[in-house]
Amino acid sequence: MIYALGTIVAATLILAGSWLRERALRRRPALLAAIMDEADALEAELHACRARLREIPALVATLPPSAQLSARATLVAEPQVQAALRDLLSNRLWLKEHAATATLAELESARKALSTAKAALATQLERLADVRAELEAARSSQATRADAHP
């Protein structure tokens, strides 16, 4: 009786271990795909951010000097975007070299880091949109004043 019970417990443990291993093996490709999707989305947003930042100098050039100073402060973000793109590239290289051997926890951590970076960038893009709207309003206001006082 004890022998049969021990055999059942051992078989149950072996089946549970096999099931957990199989589950982890199926999770890895899905997690890697999610990481790559996050990285692609973040890269696209970083490029969009850089493009929007590069549009600001043309808007700033038409403003009076006092307004230019505050608007130029937004331009310091360009090096941060470049740094984020370099970090993303280094993360992609790490993933390429370690994807097969990284633990699921490490991969999950990488996915969460990308999500966090993407959320932070979304906040910055909102601020950039606000600055752009302010610059457009200032430019429009200046043009209206110039038309009113030829």
N, CA and C atoms as an extended XYZ file, in Angstrom:
450
Properties=species:S:1:pos:R:3:atomname:S:1:resname:S:1:resid:I:1 pbc="F F F"
N         0.825       -1.195        0.000 N   MET     1
C         0.000        0.000        0.000 CA  MET     1
C         0.876        1.269        0.000 C   MET     1
N         1.876        1.299        0.881 N   ILE     2
C         2.763        2.455        0.959 CA  ILE     2
C         3.557        2.568       -0.341 C   ILE     2
N         3.944        1.444       -0.894 N   TYR     3
C         4.689        1.449       -2.149 CA  TYR     3
C         3.833        2.050       -3.263 C   TYR     3
N         2.573        1.690       -3.329 N   ALA     4
C         1.664        2.206       -4.353 CA  ALA     4
C         1.441        3.703       -4.154 C   ALA     4
N         1.296        4.143       -2.918 N   LEU     5
C         1.109        5.556       -2.618 CA  LEU     5
C         2.353        6.351       -3.010 C   LEU     5
N         3.529        5.809       -2.701 N   GLY     6
C         4.787        6.470       -3.070 CA  GLY     6
C         4.931        6.579       -4.573 C   GLY     6
N         4.529        5.546       -5.287 N   THR     7
C         4.594        5.562       -6.745 CA  THR     7
C         3.650        6.616       -7.313 C   THR     7
N         2.460        6.728       -6.748 N   ILE     8
C         1.490        7.729       -7.214 CA  ILE     8
C         2.007        9.145       -6.961 C   ILE     8
N         2.581        9.373       -5.789 N   VAL     9
C         3.128       10.694       -5.454 CA  VAL     9
C         4.290       11.031       -6.389 C   VAL     9
N         5.179       10.071       -6.620 N   ALA    10
C         6.317       10.304       -7.516 CA  ALA    10
C         5.834       10.600       -8.935 C   ALA    10
N         4.880        9.827       -9.404 N   ALA    11
C         4.352       10.043      -10.752 CA  ALA    11
C         3.678       11.421      -10.850 C   ALA    11
N         2.962       11.803       -9.804 N   THR    12
C         2.309       13.113       -9.781 CA  THR    12
C         3.337       14.231       -9.815 C   THR    12
N         4.408       14.098       -9.055 N   LEU    13
C         5.468       15.101       -9.050 CA  LEU    13
C         6.157       15.201      -10.405 C   LEU    13
N         6.397       14.061      -11.020 N   ILE    14
C         7.032       14.054      -12.345 CA  ILE    14
C         6.118       14.717      -13.373 C   ILE    14
N         4.837       14.397      -13.338 N   LEU    15
C         3.882       15.012      -14.271 CA  LEU    15
C         3.760       16.515      -14.022 C   LEU    15
N         3.710       16.919      -12.767 N   ALA    16
C         3.616       18.348      -12.453 CA  ALA    16
C         4.875       19.084      -12.915 C   ALA    16
N         6.030       18.489      -12.699 N   GLY    17
C         7.278       19.095      -13.165 CA  GLY    17
C         7.321       19.213      -14.675 C   GLY    17
N         6.883       18.175      -15.354 N   SER    18
C         6.846       18.206      -16.816 CA  SER    18
C         5.874       19.269      -17.315 C   SER    18
N         4.732       19.361      -16.666 N   TRP    19
C         3.743       20.352      -17.051 CA  TRP    19
C         4.286       21.766      -16.853 C   TRP    19
N         4.939       22.028      -15.726 N   LEU    20
C         5.514       23.351      -15.461 CA  LEU    20
C         6.614       23.683      -16.467 C   LEU    20
N         7.434       22.703      -16.789 N   ARG    21
C         8.509       22.933      -17.761 CA  ARG    21
C         7.921       23.233      -19.136 C   ARG    21
N         6.932       22.475      -19.530 N   GLU    22
C         6.278       22.695      -20.824 CA  GLU    22
C         5.621       24.072      -20.876 C   GLU    22
N         5.017       24.461      -19.793 N   ARG    23
C         4.379       25.778      -19.711 CA  ARG    23
C         5.419       26.889      -19.862 C   ARG    23
N         6.557       26.739      -19.200 N   ALA    24
C         7.632       27.724      -19.305 CA  ALA    24
C         8.183       27.776      -20.723 C   ALA    24
N         8.307       26.622      -21.356 N   LEU    25
C         8.815       26.587      -22.728 CA  LEU    25
C         7.859       27.274      -23.705 C   LEU    25
N         6.573       27.162      -23.454 N   ARG    26
C         5.594       27.836      -24.314 CA  ARG    26
C         5.544       29.328      -24.023 C   ARG    26
N         5.836       29.719      -22.797 N   ARG    27
C         5.766       31.122      -22.406 CA  ARG    27
C         6.927       31.923      -22.993 C   ARG    27
N         8.092       31.326      -23.115 N   ARG    28
C         9.283       32.032      -23.600 CA  ARG    28
C         9.060       32.674      -24.975 C   ARG    28
N         8.581       31.941      -25.983 N   PRO    29
C         8.383       32.589      -27.290 CA  PRO    29
C         7.365       33.738      -27.238 C   PRO    29
N         6.315       33.561      -26.467 N   ALA    30
C         5.312       34.623      -26.355 CA  ALA    30
C         5.908       35.852      -25.672 C   ALA    30
N         6.715       35.631      -24.651 N   LEU    31
C         7.354       36.732      -23.941 CA  LEU    31
C         8.376       37.433      -24.832 C   LEU    31
N         9.141       36.668      -25.583 N   LEU    32
C        10.104       37.265      -26.514 CA  LEU    32
C         9.385       38.094      -27.581 C   LEU    32
N         8.275       37.596      -28.077 N   ALA    33
C         7.503       38.352      -29.071 CA  ALA    33
C         6.960       39.643      -28.468 C   ALA    33
N         6.503       39.573      -27.226 N   ALA    34
C         6.000       40.777      -26.553 CA  ALA    34
C         7.118       41.799      -26.353 C   ALA    34
N         8.309       41.327      -25.995 N   ILE    35
C         9.447       42.224      -25.815 CA  ILE    35
C         9.791       42.902      -27.137 C   ILE    35
N         9.830       42.148      -28.199 N   MET    36
C        10.170       42.719      -29.502 CA  MET    36
C         9.099       43.716      -29.960 C   MET    36
N         7.846       43.400      -29.694 N   ASP    37
C         6.768       44.331      -30.041 CA  ASP    37
C         6.899       45.636      -29.258 C   ASP    37
N         7.198       45.520      -27.952 N   GLU    38
C         7.399       46.714      -27.112 CA  GLU    38
C         8.584       47.527      -27.616 C   GLU    38
N         9.661       46.843      -27.957 N   ALA    39
C        10.863       47.529      -28.444 CA  ALA    39
C        10.575       48.244      -29.762 C   ALA    39
N         9.866       47.583      -30.659 N   ASP    40
C         9.522       48.204      -31.942 CA  ASP    40
C         8.648       49.441      -31.732 C   ASP    40
N         7.662       49.320      -30.856 N   ALA    41
C         6.772       50.454      -30.594 CA  ALA    41
C         7.534       51.611      -29.955 C   ALA    41
N         8.407       51.300      -29.010 N   LEU    42
C         9.197       52.341      -28.361 CA  LEU    42
C        10.111       53.023      -29.376 C   LEU    42
N        10.736       52.250      -30.235 N   GLU    43
C        11.623       52.826      -31.239 CA  GLU    43
C        10.845       53.754      -32.181 C   GLU    43
N         9.670       53.340      -32.598 N   ALA    44
C         8.855       54.180      -33.485 CA  ALA    44
C         8.483       55.487      -32.784 C   ALA    44
N         8.133       55.403      -31.511 N   GLU    45
C         7.772       56.611      -30.774 CA  GLU    45
C         8.980       57.516      -30.551 C   GLU    45
N        10.143       56.932      -30.326 N   LEU    46
C        11.353       57.739      -30.173 CA  LEU    46
C        11.683       58.479      -31.469 C   LEU    46
N        11.539       57.808      -32.590 N   HIS    47
C        11.784       58.469      -33.877 CA  HIS    47
C        10.759       59.581      -34.125 C   HIS    47
N         9.507       59.340      -33.760 N   ALA    48
C         8.478       60.366      -33.903 CA  ALA    48
C         8.788       61.565      -33.009 C   ALA    48
N         9.232       61.277      -31.804 N   CYS    49
C         9.590       62.343      -30.871 CA  CYS    49
C        10.744       63.167      -31.435 C   CYS    49
N        11.736       62.501      -31.954 N   ARG    50
C        12.885       63.212      -32.519 CA  ARG    50
C        12.450       64.080      -33.698 C   ARG    50
N        11.564       63.569      -34.525 N   ALA    51
C        11.071       64.352      -35.663 CA  ALA    51
C        10.313       65.589      -35.184 C   ALA    51
N         9.505       65.434      -34.142 N   ARG    52
C         8.757       66.582      -33.611 CA  ARG    52
C         9.696       67.600      -32.976 C   ARG    52
N        10.714       67.108      -32.304 N   LEU    53
C        11.691       68.023      -31.716 CA  LEU    53
C        12.404       68.833      -32.792 C   LEU    53
N        12.664       68.216      -33.896 N   ARG    54
C        13.373       68.905      -34.980 CA  ARG    54
C        12.506       69.939      -35.688 C   ARG    54
N        11.200       69.880      -35.489 N   GLU    55
C        10.305       70.879      -36.065 CA  GLU    55
C        10.268       72.157      -35.229 C   GLU    55
N        10.637       72.064      -33.974 N   ILE    56
C        10.513       73.200      -33.053 CA  ILE    56
C        11.404       74.382      -33.432 C   ILE    56
N        12.656       74.188      -33.856 N   PRO    57
C        13.469       75.374      -34.177 CA  PRO    57
C        12.834       76.300      -35.212 C   PRO    57
N        12.135       75.751      -36.189 N   ALA    58
C        11.476       76.595      -37.184 CA  ALA    58
C        10.374       77.434      -36.536 C   ALA    58
N         9.694       76.857      -35.562 N   LEU    59
C         8.659       77.607      -34.857 CA  LEU    59
C         9.279       78.683      -33.965 C   LEU    59
N        10.375       78.332      -33.331 N   VAL    60
C        11.043       79.234      -32.397 CA  VAL    60
C        11.648       80.424      -33.130 C   VAL    60
N        12.142       80.205      -34.332 N   ALA    61
C        12.840       81.255      -35.081 CA  ALA    61
C        11.954       82.458      -35.361 C   ALA    61
N        10.657       82.262      -35.420 N   THR    62
C         9.754       83.368      -35.745 CA  THR    62
C         9.277       84.124      -34.511 C   THR    62
N         9.680       83.688      -33.330 N   LEU    63
C         9.220       84.318      -32.098 CA  LEU    63
C        10.177       85.412      -31.652 C   LEU    63
N         9.686       86.339      -30.818 N   PRO    64
C        10.588       87.337      -30.253 CA  PRO    64
C        11.588       86.659      -29.312 C   PRO    64
N        12.739       87.295      -29.067 N   PRO    65
C        13.801       86.666      -28.256 CA  PRO    65
C        13.347       86.175      -26.887 C   PRO    65
N        12.460       86.872      -26.225 N   SER    66
C        12.034       86.433      -24.893 CA  SER    66
C        11.295       85.103      -24.956 C   SER    66
N        10.486       84.913      -25.973 N   ALA    67
C         9.756       83.645      -26.122 CA  ALA    67
C        10.681       82.538      -26.605 C   ALA    67
N        11.718       82.901      -27.351 N   GLN    68
C        12.649       81.899      -27.868 CA  GLN    68
C        13.388       81.190      -26.743 C   GLN    68
N        13.724       81.928      -25.695 N   LEU    69
C        14.500       81.319      -24.600 CA  LEU    69
C        13.755       80.167      -23.956 C   LEU    69
N        12.479       80.379      -23.647 N   SER    70
C        11.729       79.298      -23.005 CA  SER    70
C        11.479       78.146      -23.980 C   SER    70
N        11.265       78.463      -25.239 N   ALA    71
C        11.017       77.411      -26.223 CA  ALA    71
C        12.274       76.591      -26.476 C   ALA    71
N        13.436       77.234      -26.471 N   ARG    72
C        14.679       76.513      -26.716 CA  ARG    72
C        14.988       75.506      -25.603 C   ARG    72
N        14.408       75.706      -24.451 N   ALA    73
C        14.628       74.766      -23.350 CA  ALA    73
C        14.135       73.374      -23.707 C   ALA    73
N        13.139       73.287      -24.567 N   THR    74
C        12.624       71.973      -24.953 CA  THR    74
C        13.608       71.221      -25.844 C   THR    74
N        14.520       71.950      -26.459 N   LEU    75
C        15.442       71.312      -27.391 CA  LEU    75
C        16.490       70.445      -26.702 C   LEU    75
N        16.633       70.584      -25.383 N   VAL    76
C        17.588       69.734      -24.670 CA  VAL    76
C        17.115       68.284      -24.643 C   VAL    76
N        15.899       68.042      -25.056 N   ALA    77
C        15.370       66.674      -25.063 CA  ALA    77
C        15.976       65.823      -26.167 C   ALA    77
N        16.488       66.446      -27.222 N   GLU    78
C        17.029       65.665      -28.345 CA  GLU    78
C        18.140       64.718      -27.900 C   GLU    78
N        19.124       65.162      -27.097 N   PRO    79
C        20.141       64.202      -26.638 CA  PRO    79
C        19.545       63.065      -25.796 C   PRO    79
N        18.481       63.356      -25.075 N   GLN    80
C        17.830       62.307      -24.287 CA  GLN    80
C        17.189       61.266      -25.204 C   GLN    80
N        16.619       61.716      -26.305 N   VAL    81
C        16.029       60.786      -27.271 CA  VAL    81
C        17.132       59.927      -27.876 C   VAL    81
N        18.249       60.555      -28.232 N   GLN    82
C        19.378       59.800      -28.787 CA  GLN    82
C        19.872       58.769      -27.777 C   GLN    82
N        19.972       59.159      -26.515 N   ALA    83
C        20.421       58.229      -25.475 CA  ALA    83
C        19.430       57.075      -25.326 C   ALA    83
N        18.153       57.374      -25.401 N   ALA    84
C        17.136       56.319      -25.306 CA  ALA    84
C        17.232       55.356      -26.478 C   ALA    84
N        17.506       55.878      -27.671 N   LEU    85
C        17.682       55.009      -28.836 CA  LEU    85
C        18.919       54.125      -28.669 C   LEU    85
N        19.997       54.682      -28.120 N   ARG    86
C        21.199       53.869      -27.869 CA  ARG    86
C        20.920       52.792      -26.827 C   ARG    86
N        20.186       53.148      -25.766 N   ASP    87
C        19.828       52.160      -24.746 CA  ASP    87
C        18.972       51.053      -25.334 C   ASP    87
N        18.046       51.443      -26.192 N   LEU    88
C        17.185       50.450      -26.834 CA  LEU    88
C        18.006       49.500      -27.698 C   LEU    88
N        18.968       50.053      -28.425 N   LEU    89
C        19.842       49.217      -29.245 CA  LEU    89
C        20.649       48.258      -28.369 C   LEU    89
N        21.182       48.751      -27.261 N   SER    90
C        21.957       47.855      -26.394 CA  SER    90
C        21.066       46.778      -25.791 C   SER    90
N        19.810       47.121      -25.479 N   ASN    91
C        18.878       46.106      -24.964 CA  ASN    91
C        18.561       45.065      -26.026 C   ASN    91
N        18.422       45.500      -27.266 N   ARG    92
C        18.173       44.543      -28.358 CA  ARG    92
C        19.378       43.611      -28.538 C   ARG    92
N        20.579       44.179      -28.443 N   LEU    93
C        21.775       43.341      -28.567 CA  LEU    93
C        21.863       42.340      -27.421 C   LEU    93
N        21.551       42.793      -26.195 N   TRP    94
C        21.550       41.879      -25.049 CA  TRP    94
C        20.545       40.759      -25.296 C   TRP    94
N        19.377       41.121      -25.767 N   LEU    95
C        18.334       40.127      -26.016 CA  LEU    95
C        18.788       39.130      -27.077 C   LEU    95
N        19.437       39.634      -28.124 N   LYS    96
C        19.919       38.748      -29.186 CA  LYS    96
C        20.914       37.728      -28.635 C   LYS    96
N        21.787       38.181      -27.734 N   GLU    97
C        22.819       37.291      -27.189 CA  GLU    97
C        22.307       36.383      -26.080 C   GLU    97
N        21.309       36.833      -25.313 N   HIS    98
C        20.904       36.097      -24.116 CA  HIS    98
C        19.478       35.575      -24.128 C   HIS    98
N        18.755       35.755      -25.206 N   ALA    99
C        17.346       35.346      -25.220 CA  ALA    99
C        17.168       33.865      -24.907 C   ALA    99
N        18.060       33.051      -25.418 N   ALA   100
C        17.917       31.599      -25.219 CA  ALA   100
C        18.250       31.163      -23.803 C   ALA   100
N        19.101       31.933      -23.115 N   THR   101
C        19.542       31.501      -21.788 CA  THR   101
C        18.966       32.333      -20.660 C   THR   101
N        18.349       33.465      -20.966 N   ALA   102
C        17.789       34.326      -19.917 CA  ALA   102
C        16.626       33.628      -19.231 C   ALA   102
N        16.495       33.894      -17.960 N   THR   103
C        15.361       33.329      -17.224 CA  THR   103
C        14.094       34.076      -17.624 C   THR   103
N        12.968       33.457      -17.344 N   LEU   104
C        11.698       34.117      -17.628 CA  LEU   104
C        11.570       35.393      -16.813 C   LEU   104
N        12.099       35.393      -15.605 N   ALA   105
C        12.051       36.597      -14.766 CA  ALA   105
C        12.867       37.722      -15.403 C   ALA   105
N        14.023       37.404      -15.953 N   GLU   106
C        14.837       38.423      -16.629 CA  GLU   106
C        14.116       38.955      -17.861 C   GLU   106
N        13.502       38.076      -18.610 N   LEU   107
C        12.765       38.504      -19.794 CA  LEU   107
C        11.556       39.352      -19.410 C   LEU   107
N        10.869       38.940      -18.384 N   GLU   108
C         9.713       39.714      -17.904 CA  GLU   108
C        10.161       41.091      -17.423 C   GLU   108
N        11.297       41.148      -16.755 N   SER   109
C        11.854       42.426      -16.301 CA  SER   109
C        12.180       43.329      -17.493 C   SER   109
N        12.733       42.761      -18.546 N   ALA   110
C        13.044       43.533      -19.755 CA  ALA   110
C        11.763       44.069      -20.389 C   ALA   110
N        10.725       43.250      -20.432 N   ARG   111
C         9.446       43.697      -21.001 CA  ARG   111
C         8.851       44.833      -20.180 C   ARG   111
N         8.899       44.706      -18.859 N   LYS   112
C         8.371       45.758      -17.985 CA  LYS   112
C         9.170       47.046      -18.141 C   LYS   112
N        10.488       46.941      -18.278 N   ALA   113
C        11.320       48.133      -18.464 CA  ALA   113
C        10.957       48.856      -19.751 C   ALA   113
N        10.711       48.103      -20.800 N   LEU   114
C        10.301       48.717      -22.070 CA  LEU   114
C         8.939       49.396      -21.929 C   LEU   114
N         8.028       48.758      -21.237 N   SER   115
C         6.703       49.356      -21.022 CA  SER   115
C         6.807       50.644      -20.220 C   SER   115
N         7.655       50.633      -19.200 N   THR   116
C         7.851       51.824      -18.376 CA  THR   116
C         8.463       52.957      -19.198 C   THR   116
N         9.453       52.630      -20.004 N   ALA   117
C        10.089       53.642      -20.856 CA  ALA   117
C         9.087       54.207      -21.857 C   ALA   117
N         8.246       53.346      -22.396 N   LYS   118
C         7.242       53.787      -23.366 CA  LYS   118
C         6.225       54.716      -22.693 C   LYS   118
N         5.826       54.405      -21.484 N   ALA   119
C         4.885       55.267      -20.755 CA  ALA   119
C         5.515       56.622      -20.441 C   ALA   119
N         6.790       56.613      -20.044 N   ALA   120
C         7.481       57.872      -19.764 CA  ALA   120
C         7.596       58.702      -21.038 C   ALA   120
N         7.865       58.060      -22.147 N   LEU   121
C         7.970       58.769      -23.421 CA  LEU   121
C         6.617       59.355      -23.813 C   LEU   121
N         5.549       58.640      -23.540 N   ALA   122
C         4.214       59.156      -23.856 CA  ALA   122
C         3.962       60.457      -23.105 C   ALA   122
N         4.396       60.526      -21.863 N   THR   123
C         4.270       61.755      -21.080 CA  THR   123
C         5.077       62.877      -21.715 C   THR   123
N         6.295       62.562      -22.137 N   GLN   124
C         7.134       63.569      -22.782 CA  GLN   124
C         6.524       64.034      -24.108 C   GLN   124
N         5.938       63.113      -24.843 N   LEU   125
C         5.297       63.485      -26.106 CA  LEU   125
C         4.102       64.403      -25.870 C   LEU   125
N         3.378       64.169      -24.782 N   GLU   126
C         2.266       65.065      -24.438 CA  GLU   126
C         2.794       66.456      -24.121 C   GLU   126
N         3.884       66.533      -23.351 N   ARG   127
C         4.484       67.835      -23.046 CA  ARG   127
C         4.962       68.519      -24.314 C   ARG   127
N         5.565       67.750      -25.194 N   LEU   128
C         6.047       68.296      -26.458 CA  LEU   128
C         4.888       68.834      -27.292 C   LEU   128
N         3.778       68.133      -27.295 N   ALA   129
C         2.594       68.604      -28.018 CA  ALA   129
C         2.087       69.906      -27.406 C   ALA   129
N         2.119       70.003      -26.073 N   ASP   130
C         1.703       71.242      -25.407 CA  ASP   130
C         2.625       72.400      -25.780 C   ASP   130
N         3.938       72.149      -25.775 N   VAL   131
C         4.900       73.190      -26.141 CA  VAL   131
C         4.676       73.624      -27.584 C   VAL   131
N         4.472       72.661      -28.434 N   ARG   132
C         4.241       72.985      -29.849 CA  ARG   132
C         2.981       73.831      -30.000 C   ARG   132
N         1.928       73.484      -29.286 N   ALA   133
C         0.689       74.265      -29.347 CA  ALA   133
C         0.923       75.685      -28.831 C   ALA   133
N         1.693       75.813      -27.753 N   GLU   134
C         2.015       77.142      -27.229 CA  GLU   134
C         2.823       77.947      -28.241 C   GLU   134
N         3.774       77.296      -28.889 N   LEU   135
C         4.581       77.988      -29.892 CA  LEU   135
C         3.725       78.424      -31.074 C   LEU   135
N         2.836       77.539      -31.502 N   GLU   136
C         1.934       77.893      -32.600 CA  GLU   136
C         1.044       79.069      -32.205 C   GLU   136
N         0.544       79.051      -30.967 N   ALA   137
C        -0.306       80.151      -30.495 CA  ALA   137
C         0.494       81.451      -30.425 C   ALA   137
N         1.711       81.384      -29.928 N   ALA   138
C         2.554       82.580      -29.851 CA  ALA   138
C         2.867       83.099      -31.247 C   ALA   138
N         3.152       82.218      -32.156 N   ARG   139
C         3.443       82.613      -33.530 CA  ARG   139
C         2.216       83.242      -34.176 C   ARG   139
N         1.072       82.638      -33.954 N   SER   140
C        -0.175       83.163      -34.497 CA  SER   140
C        -0.490       84.529      -33.895 C   SER   140
N        -0.302       84.650      -32.603 N   SER   141
C        -0.525       85.921      -31.920 CA  SER   141
C         0.395       87.005      -32.450 C   SER   141
N         1.639       86.640      -32.664 N   GLN   142
C         2.624       87.596      -33.203 CA  GLN   142
C         2.231       88.014      -34.611 C   GLN   142
N         1.777       87.062      -35.413 N   ALA   143
C         1.369       87.389      -36.781 CA  ALA   143
C         0.141       88.297      -36.773 C   ALA   143
N        -0.780       88.057      -35.854 N   THR   144
C        -1.976       88.876      -35.748 CA  THR   144
C        -1.600       90.298      -35.362 C   THR   144
N        -0.682       90.448      -34.402 N   ARG   145
C        -0.226       91.778      -33.990 CA  ARG   145
C         0.506       92.482      -35.137 C   ARG   145
N         1.288       91.743      -35.887 N   ALA   146
C         2.016       92.337      -37.000 CA  ALA   146
C         1.051       92.809      -38.083 C   ALA   146
N        -0.022       92.063      -38.308 N   ASP   147
C        -1.020       92.461      -39.298 CA  ASP   147
C        -1.806       93.674      -38.822 C   ASP   147
N        -2.055       93.761      -37.523 N   ALA   148
C        -2.836       94.868      -36.968 CA  ALA   148
C        -2.036       96.158      -36.940 C   ALA   148
N        -0.715       96.081      -36.817 N   HIS   149
C         0.145       97.260      -36.743 CA  HIS   149
C         1.207       97.207      -37.831 C   HIS   149
N         0.811       97.527      -39.067 N   PRO   150
C         1.794       97.443      -40.161 CA  PRO   150
C         2.840       98.515      -40.099 C   PRO   150
